[in-house]
Amino acid sequence: MMKVVDEEGTLMDDFITYVSVERQRYTHHKIVKILGTKMDFDEKDEARRFFQILTQKTKDWNYSAMESYEFLTIESEIDTMLEKVVEHAQSIQKN
């Protein structure tokens, strides 16, 4: 896994892999989905921990090659985190 910091010293193949238009659209769509998700937490520490983990997972996801096992695994973990927080928010609304 290569972390692209700037263009200097970056192999063209790696640059294309990590900044393709297709990848940018796909990841942008996921981030917009995350930002539009209704979230609710019982405590401030719970929210802080959730966003710390989510931030790290999205960074790791962004550093992995698109459609690789790692990319798909991390994306699934992000989706699971969002599903759980949505379920929690919906259960609070019902009460």
C-alpha positions in Angstrom: 0.0 0.0 0.0 1.4 3.4 -1.0 0.3 6.6 0.6 0.2 9.4 -2.0 1.4 12.6 -0.4 2.4 14.6 -3.5 3.3 14.0 -7.1 7.0 14.2 -6.6 8.6 10.7 -6.6 5.2 9.0 -7.2 5.2 6.4 -9.9 2.6 7.1 -12.7 0.9 3.8 -12.2 0.4 4.5 -8.5 -0.8 8.0 -9.2 -3.4 6.7 -11.7 -4.5 4.0 -9.3 -5.1 6.4 -6.4 -6.5 9.5 -8.2 -8.6 8.2 -11.1 -11.8 10.0 -11.9 -13.7 6.8 -11.3 -12.2 6.4 -7.8 -12.8 10.0 -6.9 -16.5 9.8 -7.9 -16.9 6.5 -6.0 -15.3 7.7 -2.8 -17.0 11.1 -3.0 -20.4 9.4 -3.2 -19.6 7.3 -0.1 -18.5 10.4 1.8 -21.6 12.3 0.9 -23.6 9.3 2.1 -21.8 9.3 5.4 -22.4 13.1 5.8 -26.1 12.6 5.1 -26.6 9.8 7.6 -28.8 10.6 10.5 -26.8 9.8 13.6 -27.6 10.0 17.3 -25.5 9.0 20.3 -26.3 8.5 23.9 -23.1 10.1 25.1 -20.4 12.5 23.9 -17.6 9.9 24.4 -19.5 7.4 22.3 -19.8 9.9 19.4 -16.1 10.8 19.8 -15.0 7.2 19.6 -17.3 6.5 16.7 -15.9 9.4 14.6 -12.3 8.5 15.6 -12.8 5.0 14.3 -14.7 6.2 11.2 -12.0 8.7 10.4 -9.3 6.1 10.6 -11.2 3.6 8.5 -12.0 6.1 5.8 -8.3 7.1 5.6 -7.2 3.4 5.4 -9.9 2.8 2.8 -8.7 5.7 0.7 -5.1 4.3 0.9 -6.1 0.9 -0.5 -6.3 0.1 -4.2 -9.9 0.3 -5.5 -11.7 -3.0 -5.7 -8.9 -4.8 -3.8 -9.8 -7.2 -1.0 -8.6 -4.5 1.5 -10.7 -1.8 -0.1 -13.9 -3.9 -0.1 -13.3 -5.2 3.4 -12.8 -1.7 4.9 -15.8 -0.4 2.9 -17.9 -3.1 4.4 -16.7 -2.2 7.9 -17.7 1.4 7.2 -21.1 0.4 6.0 -21.6 -1.8 9.1 -20.7 1.1 11.3 -23.2 3.4 9.6 -26.0 0.7 9.7 -25.5 0.4 13.5 -25.6 4.1 14.1 -28.7 4.5 11.9 -30.5 1.7 13.8 -29.6 3.4 17.1 -30.9 6.8 15.8 -34.1 5.1 14.6 -34.7 3.4 17.9 -34.3 6.7 19.8 -36.8 8.3 17.5 -39.4 5.6 18.2 -39.1 6.2 22.0 
